[in-house]
Amino acid sequence: MALGLYVVVMVFCRKPTTQAGRRALVARESKIIENTKQTMVMRGGKTSDNVNKALRDLVRFLLCVSFSI
């Protein structure tokens, strides 16, 4: 069982041999500042009352912000 774990660790520790492999590893490594994320929340037939209230509050907030600018 320990041998299997050792093999897995060795596979992840291998260094890339090509420039494309190096670029792929750099792209996958963790970042200090992450990219921006986007979320889409939609109202539907099965959404809870809490989600509907949150959407209503969000729309009111966005309208207030857009009119104040």
For each residue, the residues with C-beta under 8 A, 3 or more apart:
1: 4 5
2: 5 6
3: 6 7
4: 1 7 8
5: 1 2 8 9
6: 2 3 9 10
7: 3 4 10 11
8: 4 5 11 12
9: 5 6 12 13
10: 6 7 13 14
11: 7 8 14
12: 8 9
13: 9 10
14: 10 11
15:
16: 21 22 24 25
17: 21
18: 21 22
19: 22 23
20: 23 24
21: 16 17 18 24 25
22: 16 18 19 25 26
23: 19 20 26 27
24: 16 20 21 27 28
25: 16 21 22 28 29
26: 22 23 29
27: 23 24
28: 24 25
29: 25 26
30:
31: 34 35
32:
33:
34: 31 37
35: 31
36:
37: 34
38:
39:
40:
41: 51 54 55 58
42: 47
43: 47 51 52 55
44: 47
45:
46:
47: 42 43 44 51 52
48: 51 52
49: 52 53
50: 53 54
51: 41 43 47 48 54 55
52: 43 47 48 49 55 56
53: 49 50 56 57
54: 41 50 51 57 58
55: 41 43 51 52 58 59
56: 52 53 59 60
57: 53 54 60 61
58: 41 54 55 61 62
59: 55 56 62 63
60: 56 57 63 64
61: 57 58 64 65
62: 58 59 65 66
63: 59 60 66 67
64: 60 61 67 68
65: 61 62 68 69
66: 62 63 69
67: 63 64
68: 64 65
69: 65 66
